[in-house]
Amino acid sequence: MSSVASRRPGRLADVGQWMQRHGAAIRGIQWVVVAVYAFLILVPAFTPLPGDTAHLWNNLTLAAQFVFWGIWWPFVLLSMVMLGRVWCGVLCPEGALAEFASKYGRGRAIPHWMRWGGWPFVAFGITTIYGQMVSVYQYPKAVLLVLGGSTFAAMIIGLLYGREKRIWCKYLCPVNGVFALLARLAPFHYKVDEDAWRRSYRQGEHGHRVIPINCAPLVPLRNMKGAAACHMCGRCAGHRDAIALTWRKPSSEVVELGDKQASPWDTALILYGLLGIAIGAFHWTVSPWFIGVKQFLATWLIDRDITWPLETDHVPWFLFTHYPEQNDVFSWLDGTMVIGYILATGLVYGTALLALMAGATRTLGRFEMTRLHHLAQALIPIAGTGVFLGLSATTLSLLRAEHVPLFWAADVRLAILAIANLWSIWLAWLVTRRYSAQLFQRGFTMVWFVAALAVVDSAWWLMFWGWAR
């Protein structure tokens, strides 16, 4: 017999079965995380901002800032690569609240506009830019507005649509697309044995009637391939004796399924989102180009007696950063410059990378968009690594303020970038094998691909070494 149940389950399959049996405990863990999450976004927002003598260990606002942006988000991204979307299925407070609200909601059908494939890219871009406009990494009111607002929207969507489903997570979550990309690199997934699934229609599950299960993120279980959409909650483990948590090669989903999963919106998220907009969001705070352009525009405005863009008195904090007590206020010019710089950086880097990927695709033979989208997925390791390094800059700045020795940081960053580059090169080499058996042709393709990596690396060289001198 070839069914999952007919083979002796391995330890990893046992883990999946354990998660299935202890679903109630997992839900309990989710509510603990919800409580911690609510405390960290609500309480600091209603307490005074930290003074010059405040430290991580004696000020809740600084501690919450460190937890959210120094530990929580960087390592959530890392967990996607190492564990798949376990965060989404086991720990995410937003997903838990969205599903809970949906349980008591109106259960409307999901509207067509919500199913639009571009939402992961658009939501990521809007959230990233708006977060910089209000300085979400620095101020608790901005955290409440951005993260709390997202959670509130998730619950509203849950109340309106579906029934015990995570509609928000499936279609509108700002990081759903990013998580789906990174999870493709995970070393295991829930694998579906299609023969066993068909057999279950005749024989049932363990010889008994099959009991339906609720897949909250709306994954079509029978046809589930890969880990991109799966929340790894374990509810489906053992279902129809056909689903089991299984090891796989970290390259398998990108290389073997990448052409079938190829999507222009995934490519846009990789090239213009993670390798464009996100870079701009991390760059502007340390970029001398940003300062130079802003000073030029300010001088130009003053020379023409146009002063309102330089005013800061009537700028609302929920539109642009406005904390006079911290000597941190944006003028209309500052806020517009932040938006413009991020968008320009995204456009420049994204378009340069698109051109290089198009060149790489053409060297493999007749140009095909599916092939370009497939090859672009080989950039996922370097794209995810860049966001991790950018967020970790907040971690290091908070530790630096506490006088923690950071002599090791530059070497660790360099090592992480090197590993990510090699990982992307390896994936690209395996992808080219799907389209050509000629080593010379594949090697020429890799020249284009390595050039794309050099463009990405230049962004991080500027941020961590070039502008830091």
C-alpha positions as MATLAB code, in Angstrom:
seq = 'MSSVASRRPGRLADVGQWMQRHGAAIRGIQWVVVAVYAFLILVPAFTPLPGDTAHLWNNLTLAAQFVFWGIWWPFVLLSMVMLGRVWCGVLCPEGALAEFASKYGRGRAIPHWMRWGGWPFVAFGITTIYGQMVSVYQYPKAVLLVLGGSTFAAMIIGLLYGREKRIWCKYLCPVNGVFALLARLAPFHYKVDEDAWRRSYRQGEHGHRVIPINCAPLVPLRNMKGAAACHMCGRCAGHRDAIALTWRKPSSEVVELGDKQASPWDTALILYGLLGIAIGAFHWTVSPWFIGVKQFLATWLIDRDITWPLETDHVPWFLFTHYPEQNDVFSWLDGTMVIGYILATGLVYGTALLALMAGATRTLGRFEMTRLHHLAQALIPIAGTGVFLGLSATTLSLLRAEHVPLFWAADVRLAILAIANLWSIWLAWLVTRRYSAQLFQRGFTMVWFVAALAVVDSAWWLMFWGWAR';
ca = [
       0.000    0.000    0.000;
       1.207    3.510   -0.772;
      -0.903    5.527    1.618;
       0.598    7.655    4.343;
      -0.974    5.503    7.006;
       0.379    2.278    5.531;
       3.960    3.322    6.063;
       5.595    3.550    9.449;
       5.339    7.251   10.319;
       8.589    9.076   10.949;
       9.281   11.409   13.801;
       8.296   14.447   11.771;
       4.955   12.868   10.832;
       4.465   12.127   14.520;
       4.938   15.835   15.258;
       2.188   16.649   12.793;
      -0.111   14.057   14.382;
       0.689   15.461   17.832;
      -0.317   18.948   16.643;
      -3.553   17.537   15.272;
      -4.404   15.838   18.571;
      -3.495   18.866   20.678;
      -5.314   21.507   18.666;
      -6.974   22.864   21.809;
      -3.585   23.480   23.414;
      -2.401   25.293   20.299;
      -5.473   27.519   20.429;
      -4.651   28.213   24.072;
      -1.118   29.253   23.123;
      -2.574   31.595   20.521;
      -4.670   33.343   23.158;
      -1.629   33.796   25.377;
       0.167   35.435   22.444;
      -2.920   37.595   21.824;
      -2.778   38.806   25.436;
       0.937   39.635   25.229;
       0.447   41.312   21.853;
      -2.448   43.430   23.143;
      -0.447   44.467   26.204;
       2.584   45.495   24.143;
       0.653   47.602   21.633;
      -1.899   49.137   24.003;
      -0.114   50.009   27.234;
       2.948   51.830   25.788;
       0.671   53.934   23.577;
      -0.883   55.490   26.696;
       2.302   56.031   28.696;
       4.792   58.913   28.420;
       7.582   58.583   25.889;
      10.915   57.488   27.378;
      13.363   60.110   28.569;
      17.103   60.276   28.014;
      17.815   58.089   31.057;
      15.414   55.283   30.120;
      16.717   51.774   29.398;
      15.331   48.581   27.954;
      15.094   46.983   31.384;
      13.250   49.821   33.142;
      11.018   51.346   30.459;
       8.061   49.494   28.969;
       8.021   51.546   25.746;
      11.657   50.741   24.937;
      11.147   47.117   25.949;
       8.098   46.812   23.679;
      10.004   48.476   20.840;
      12.824   45.982   21.246;
      10.435   43.025   21.431;
       8.440   44.038   18.342;
      11.133   45.299   15.993;
      14.310   43.905   17.525;
      13.229   40.313   18.135;
       9.653   39.564   17.068;
       9.548   40.568   13.406;
      13.119   39.644   12.358;
      12.774   36.167   13.797;
       9.240   35.680   12.474;
      10.805   36.101    9.022;
      13.564   33.657    9.920;
      10.993   31.155   11.189;
       9.278   31.148    7.777;
      12.449   29.821    6.172;
      13.208   27.327    8.932;
       9.715   26.120    9.920;
       7.324   27.239    7.205;
       4.301   29.270    8.281;
       4.138   27.822   11.794;
       3.951   31.384   13.066;
       0.739   31.926   11.108;
      -0.934   28.710   12.222;
       0.256   28.444   15.825;
       1.235   31.873   17.159;
      -0.081   34.785   15.076;
      -2.470   36.890   17.209;
      -3.992   38.606   14.191;
      -4.873   35.304   12.544;
      -6.340   33.932   15.780;
      -8.524   37.005   16.259;
      -9.622   36.993   12.622;
     -10.713   33.352   12.863;
     -12.420   33.946   16.215;
     -14.394   36.885   14.822;
     -15.327   34.838   11.763;
     -16.837   32.188   14.035;
     -19.499   34.672   15.109;
     -19.681   36.635   11.869;
     -22.246   36.999    9.131;
     -20.616   34.423    6.865;
     -20.972   36.370    3.636;
     -19.433   35.080    0.420;
     -15.951   36.416   -0.322;
     -16.346   39.302   -2.805;
     -14.556   39.278   -6.142;
     -12.513   42.402   -5.394;
     -10.943   40.718   -2.378;
      -9.687   37.824   -4.497;
      -7.540   40.133   -6.632;
      -4.040   38.683   -6.850;
      -2.274   42.017   -6.413;
      -3.274   42.623   -2.792;
      -0.175   41.003   -1.224;
       2.085   43.382   -3.171;
      -0.088   46.473   -2.743;
      -0.736   45.871    0.964;
       2.967   45.281    1.634;
       3.929   48.465   -0.200;
       1.308   50.665    1.483;
       2.050   49.329    4.969;
       5.815   49.686    4.525;
       5.589   53.267    3.300;
       2.987   54.341    5.842;
       5.045   52.802    8.628;
       7.941   55.072    7.664;
       5.666   58.115    7.415;
       4.650   57.733   11.072;
       7.967   56.228   12.328;
       6.414   52.939   13.400;
       9.760   51.541   14.607;
      10.168   54.375   17.133;
       6.804   55.370   18.567;
       4.113   53.315   20.358;
       1.170   55.351   19.013;
       2.342   54.533   15.501;
       2.596   50.857   16.461;
      -0.961   50.929   17.771;
      -2.136   52.631   14.600;
      -0.353   50.310   12.142;
      -0.412   46.935   13.902;
      -3.553   47.563   15.906;
      -5.305   48.961   12.854;
      -4.360   45.882   10.847;
      -5.675   43.599   13.579;
      -8.920   45.563   13.839;
      -9.385   45.333   10.060;
      -8.716   41.576   10.209;
     -11.494   41.167   12.793;
     -13.942   43.274   10.776;
     -13.263   41.167    7.689;
     -13.749   38.073    9.857;
     -17.093   39.332   11.095;
     -18.319   39.988    7.585;
     -17.014   37.087    5.513;
     -16.573   33.321    5.778;
     -17.304   31.092    8.720;
     -14.420   30.165   11.044;
     -12.017   31.162    8.267;
      -8.995   33.447    8.038;
     -10.187   35.525    5.114;
      -7.909   38.439    6.017;
      -4.868   36.184    6.178;
      -5.678   34.580    2.839;
      -6.233   37.746    0.826;
      -5.422   41.030    2.591;
      -2.730   40.515    5.240;
       0.170   42.891    4.391;
       2.787   40.185    4.991;
       0.911   37.201    3.571;
       2.772   37.431    0.272;
       6.152   37.742    1.966;
       5.463   34.784    4.234;
       4.260   32.705    1.275;
       7.503   33.397   -0.587;
       9.785   32.594    2.343;
       7.867   29.428    3.265;
       8.795   27.992   -0.137;
      12.305   27.565    1.247;
      11.248   25.594    4.340;
      12.746   22.084    4.686;
       9.390   20.379    5.331;
       5.705   20.652    4.492;
       2.420   18.803    4.783;
       2.475   16.409    1.844;
      -0.687   15.016    0.276;
      -0.722   11.420   -0.980;
      -3.242   11.670   -3.808;
      -3.588    7.889   -4.181;
      -4.442    7.552   -0.494;
      -6.898   10.423   -0.789;
      -8.758    8.682   -3.615;
      -8.666    5.386   -1.700;
     -10.336    7.056    1.264;
     -13.507    7.519   -0.760;
     -13.876    3.724   -0.764;
     -12.244    2.703    2.518;
     -12.714    5.755    4.706;
     -10.181    6.943    7.255;
      -8.744    4.060    9.344;
     -11.746    2.135    8.043;
     -14.181    4.716    9.471;
     -16.180    7.556    7.990;
     -14.044   10.582    7.131;
     -14.650   13.491    9.495;
     -14.455   16.881    7.728;
     -11.869   19.353    8.986;
     -11.756   23.122    8.945;
      -8.815   24.570    6.999;
      -8.983   28.151    8.220;
      -6.668   29.646    5.531;
      -8.808   28.092    2.770;
      -6.157   25.792    1.305;
      -7.594   23.210   -1.147;
      -6.156   20.254    0.743;
      -6.589   17.583   -1.891;
      -4.538   19.589   -4.398;
      -2.160   21.201   -1.904;
       1.365   21.467   -3.247;
       4.204   23.040   -1.332;
       4.130   25.184    1.804;
       3.394   28.663    0.471;
      -0.277   28.778    1.466;
      -0.269   26.272    4.339;
      -0.317   27.732    7.867;
       1.243   24.584    9.349;
      -1.370   24.410   12.102;
      -1.503   20.595   12.014;
      -5.295   20.321   11.810;
      -5.143   18.283    8.601;
      -2.394   15.858    9.713;
      -3.568   12.307    9.011;
      -6.724   13.480    7.253;
      -8.032   10.674    4.995;
      -4.790    8.849    5.856;
      -3.323   11.016    3.122;
      -1.646   14.060    4.708;
       1.581   13.941    6.704;
       4.274   16.349    7.818;
       7.252   15.395    5.654;
      10.841   16.421    5.034;
      11.777   17.823    1.639;
      14.724   19.492   -0.094;
      14.747   23.241    0.655;
      15.029   23.823   -3.093;
      12.127   21.617   -4.146;
       9.235   24.077   -4.120;
      11.060   26.836   -5.973;
      12.701   24.527   -8.509;
      10.011   21.918   -9.110;
       6.837   23.951   -8.560;
       8.062   27.417   -9.425;
       6.868   27.305  -13.016;
       3.394   26.141  -11.935;
       3.199   28.723   -9.130;
       4.701   31.465  -11.301;
       2.832   34.734  -10.851;
       3.568   38.282  -12.030;
       2.466   39.545   -8.619;
       4.996   37.302   -6.870;
       7.683   38.686   -9.167;
       6.533   42.235   -8.432;
       6.654   41.536   -4.687;
      10.184   40.136   -4.966;
      11.670   42.754   -7.300;
       9.720   45.925   -6.517;
       8.617   45.059   -2.972;
      11.280   43.221   -0.989;
      14.171   44.343   -3.212;
      12.827   47.823   -3.910;
      10.354   49.462   -1.554;
      11.770   47.684    1.519;
      15.308   48.813    0.627;
      14.090   52.388    0.266;
      12.376   52.188    3.658;
      15.616   51.112    5.306;
      17.825   53.457    3.275;
      16.310   56.873    3.719;
      17.260   57.317    7.375;
      20.984   56.958    6.597;
      21.135   58.169    2.996;
      23.177   61.322    2.261;
      21.307   61.477   -1.058;
      18.041   61.915    0.818;
      19.516   64.771    2.854;
      21.073   66.403   -0.207;
      17.844   66.386   -2.221;
      15.832   67.628    0.760;
      18.229   70.528    1.356;
      18.143   71.432   -2.334;
      14.348   71.475   -2.375;
      14.162   73.443    0.879;
      16.535   76.080   -0.498;
      14.584   76.227   -3.755;
      11.322   76.766   -1.850;
      12.762   79.447    0.435;
      14.284   81.345   -2.483;
      10.791   81.554   -3.982;
       9.171   82.461   -0.659;
       7.165   79.210   -0.542;
       7.311   78.252    3.132;
       4.210   76.172    3.848;
       5.899   72.859    2.853;
       8.464   73.553    5.592;
       5.874   74.044    8.336;
       5.559   71.477   11.122;
       2.983   73.008   13.489;
      -0.158   71.564   11.960;
       1.076   68.190   10.742;
      -0.972   65.401   12.413;
       1.050   62.592   13.977;
      -1.048   59.947   12.244;
      -0.037   61.324    8.843;
       3.604   62.240    9.405;
       5.852   61.876   12.452;
       5.085   64.665   14.932;
       6.626   64.411   18.405;
       7.917   67.892   19.384;
       8.829   66.716   22.896;
      11.304   64.311   21.275;
      12.542   66.944   18.789;
      11.273   64.649   16.048;
       8.825   66.287   13.670;
       8.241   65.983    9.945;
       7.376   68.940    7.808;
       5.219   68.447    4.748;
       8.432   68.424    2.742;
      10.007   65.766    4.995;
       7.015   63.460    4.723;
       6.702   63.895    0.974;
      10.422   63.243    0.590;
      10.146   59.998    2.559;
       7.356   58.771    0.281;
       9.145   59.920   -2.858;
      12.496   58.438   -1.845;
      11.008   55.025   -1.033;
       8.993   54.916   -4.265;
      11.953   56.093   -6.364;
      14.254   53.529   -4.765;
      11.692   50.793   -5.382;
      11.295   51.848   -9.006;
      15.042   52.066   -9.695;
      16.070   48.827   -8.019;
      13.006   46.913   -9.170;
      13.364   47.976  -12.798;
      17.106   47.306  -12.862;
      16.533   43.826  -11.456;
      13.661   43.181  -13.868;
      15.887   44.077  -16.812;
      18.644   41.750  -15.608;
      16.198   38.912  -14.978;
      14.747   39.447  -18.451;
      18.250   39.165  -19.884;
      18.844   35.956  -17.934;
      15.541   34.557  -19.179;
      16.359   35.365  -22.793;
      19.677   33.523  -22.652;
      17.782   30.326  -21.803;
      16.012   30.427  -25.151;
      12.803   32.001  -26.385;
      11.619   34.640  -23.931;
       8.672   33.464  -21.833;
       7.106   35.304  -18.909;
       6.556   32.060  -17.005;
      10.275   31.372  -17.208;
      11.086   34.878  -15.948;
       8.707   34.508  -13.000;
      10.233   31.115  -12.220;
      13.800   32.408  -12.302;
      12.864   35.427  -10.176;
      11.931   33.053   -7.347;
      15.606   32.176   -7.021;
      16.013   35.674   -5.529;
      13.817   34.813   -2.543;
      16.771   34.014   -0.213;
      18.524   37.331   -0.828;
      15.194   39.211   -0.717;
      14.210   37.744    2.640;
      17.712   38.218    4.010;
      17.645   41.898    3.125;
      14.465   42.519    5.112;
      15.898   40.527    8.021;
      19.098   42.606    7.990;
      17.143   45.839    7.684;
      14.972   44.994   10.688;
      17.988   43.794   12.635;
      19.478   47.269   12.230;
      16.811   48.383   14.717;
      17.887   45.558   17.023;
      21.485   46.703   16.902;
      20.676   50.396   17.346;
      18.717   49.607   20.520;
      21.549   47.441   21.818;
      24.080   50.134   20.916;
      22.123   52.618   23.013;
      22.590   50.223   25.940;
      26.360   50.115   25.264;
      26.334   46.457   24.266;
      29.560   45.598   22.346;
      28.730   45.149   18.651;
      32.175   44.581   17.155;
      30.884   41.355   15.655;
      27.921   42.843   13.776;
      29.683   43.697   10.498;
      31.199   40.230   10.154;
      27.873   38.528   10.915;
      26.080   40.695    8.358;
      28.694   39.867    5.743;
      28.407   36.143    6.477;
      24.597   36.242    6.269;
      24.735   38.083    2.948;
      27.280   35.612    1.589;
      25.108   32.629    2.540;
      22.015   34.267    0.997;
      23.884   35.002   -2.229;
      25.125   31.430   -2.505;
      21.674   30.080   -1.754;
      20.133   32.223   -4.501;
      22.865   31.193   -6.962;
      22.260   27.532   -6.162;
      18.507   27.894   -6.701;
      19.029   29.763   -9.979;
      21.417   27.075  -11.233;
      18.852   24.374  -10.481;
      16.099   26.399  -12.162;
      18.165   26.818  -15.341;
      18.492   23.037  -15.524;
      14.721   22.860  -16.018;
      15.064   24.814  -19.271;
      18.429   23.870  -20.736;
      20.948   21.027  -20.654;
      23.745   23.124  -22.164;
      26.277   24.187  -19.552;
      27.469   27.188  -21.571;
      23.939   28.505  -21.977;
      23.190   28.013  -18.303;
      26.493   29.617  -17.340;
      25.728   32.697  -19.454;
      22.347   32.914  -17.733;
      24.108   32.865  -14.390;
      26.218   35.862  -15.414;
      23.007   37.885  -15.684;
      21.735   36.470  -12.419;
      24.942   37.236  -10.524;
      24.771   40.780  -11.892;
      21.290   41.047  -10.351;
      22.700   39.862   -7.023;
      25.426   42.503   -7.289;
      22.746   45.182   -7.657;
      21.027   43.921   -4.505;
      24.307   43.682   -2.609;
      25.159   47.259   -3.562;
      22.124   48.440   -1.598;
      23.278   46.754    1.588;
      26.903   47.809    1.042;
      25.731   51.420    0.897;
      23.634   51.098    4.043;
      26.022   49.155    6.255;
      29.441   50.156    4.926;
      29.456   52.860    2.223;
      27.393   55.499    4.038;
      28.631   54.465    7.495;
      32.136   55.712    6.898;
];
